[in-house]
Structure formats: C-alpha cells, structure tokens
Amino acid sequence: MHDAFRRAAELAPNRIEFTYRYGESFYDLEKPDWDEALKVWGALEQRLKPGLEQETVRLHAANILIKQGKFDLAARCSLPSPPHR
C-alpha cells in the first residue's frame, strides 16, 4: 500500500489527501524510512493553510522525531504557530 500511496501522490500532486495518506503509510511499514517520511510531511506542510492543517502535519513530524529519539527537535516541531493577522 505504501508504494501505491506514493504513486498516487506523484500522479495527482494537487490531491493533498493522497500525499497525506502517503505520509501516514510510513507508520504501516516494518522498517520505515523516517527521514523520508519527514521530507514528505515537511513538503506537505508548505502546501497547507496556516493553522490546524499545518499543526496536524507538525504533530506527525514530531511523532517521527520522537520515534528517532530526537526529543528536543520534536518539542520544537510541535509548538503552536503564532496567530496570523
């Protein structure tokens, strides 16, 4: 499934839900490439609206950093964004 979600995200880059599910699919792997997962989530964050959507992606990134033992980075990653005016 991981490869199918990757391919779907490549074929339809404007379909954010495909890229989101591709990012989630790393959790399903026995030996995930967490660095690649962070790249996917980082690229997706840049495409999303500020606020809840970006914060949700940051939580995924923080979760991955925790899995990698990078607790300080995870804490910084999950901090809320300042309100936009």
C-alpha positions as CSV (number, residue, x, y, z in Angstrom):
1,M,0.0,0.0,0.0
2,H,2.9,2.4,0.8
3,D,4.1,2.3,-2.8
4,A,0.5,2.8,-4.1
5,F,0.1,5.9,-2.0
6,R,3.5,7.2,-3.1
7,R,2.5,6.7,-6.7
8,A,-0.9,8.3,-6.2
9,A,0.7,11.3,-4.6
10,E,3.1,11.6,-7.6
11,L,0.4,11.2,-10.2
12,A,-2.0,13.7,-8.6
13,P,0.2,16.2,-6.7
14,N,-2.8,18.6,-6.2
15,R,-4.7,15.9,-4.3
16,I,-3.4,16.7,-0.8
17,E,-5.3,13.7,0.7
18,F,-3.1,11.4,-1.4
19,T,0.1,12.9,-0.1
20,Y,-1.3,12.9,3.5
21,R,-2.1,9.2,3.3
22,Y,1.4,8.6,1.8
23,G,2.9,10.2,4.9
24,E,0.7,8.1,7.1
25,S,1.6,4.9,5.3
26,F,5.2,5.1,6.7
27,Y,3.6,4.1,10.1
28,D,2.4,0.8,8.4
29,L,5.9,-0.3,7.4
30,E,8.0,-2.8,9.3
31,K,11.2,-0.7,8.8
32,P,10.1,2.8,7.8
33,D,12.5,5.4,6.3
34,W,11.7,8.0,8.9
35,D,14.0,10.6,7.2
36,E,12.0,10.2,4.0
37,A,8.7,10.5,6.0
38,L,9.9,13.8,7.5
39,K,10.6,15.1,4.0
40,V,7.0,14.1,2.9
41,W,5.4,15.8,5.9
42,G,7.7,18.9,5.5
43,A,6.8,19.3,1.8
44,L,3.1,18.8,2.6
45,E,3.2,21.4,5.4
46,Q,4.4,24.0,2.9
47,R,1.3,23.4,0.8
48,L,-1.3,23.7,3.6
49,K,-3.1,26.7,5.1
50,P,-1.7,28.0,8.3
51,G,-3.4,26.8,11.4
52,L,-5.0,23.5,12.1
53,E,-3.9,21.8,8.9
54,Q,-0.2,22.7,9.3
55,E,-0.3,21.9,13.1
56,T,-1.6,18.4,12.3
57,V,1.3,17.8,10.0
58,R,3.7,19.1,12.6
59,L,2.4,16.6,15.0
60,H,3.1,13.8,12.6
61,A,6.7,15.2,12.2
62,A,7.0,15.4,16.0
63,N,5.9,11.8,16.3
64,I,8.5,10.7,13.9
65,L,11.2,12.7,15.6
66,I,10.2,11.0,18.9
67,K,10.5,7.6,17.2
68,Q,14.0,8.6,16.2
69,G,14.9,9.7,19.8
70,K,15.2,13.4,18.8
71,F,13.1,14.7,21.6
72,D,14.3,18.3,21.6
73,L,13.5,18.7,17.9
74,A,10.1,17.0,18.4
75,A,9.3,19.5,21.1
76,R,10.1,22.5,18.9
77,C,8.3,20.9,16.0
78,S,5.0,20.6,17.8
79,L,4.9,24.2,19.2
80,P,1.8,26.0,18.0
81,S,2.2,28.7,15.3
82,P,1.6,32.3,16.4
83,P,-1.8,33.6,15.3
84,H,-1.9,35.2,11.8
85,R,-3.4,38.6,11.5
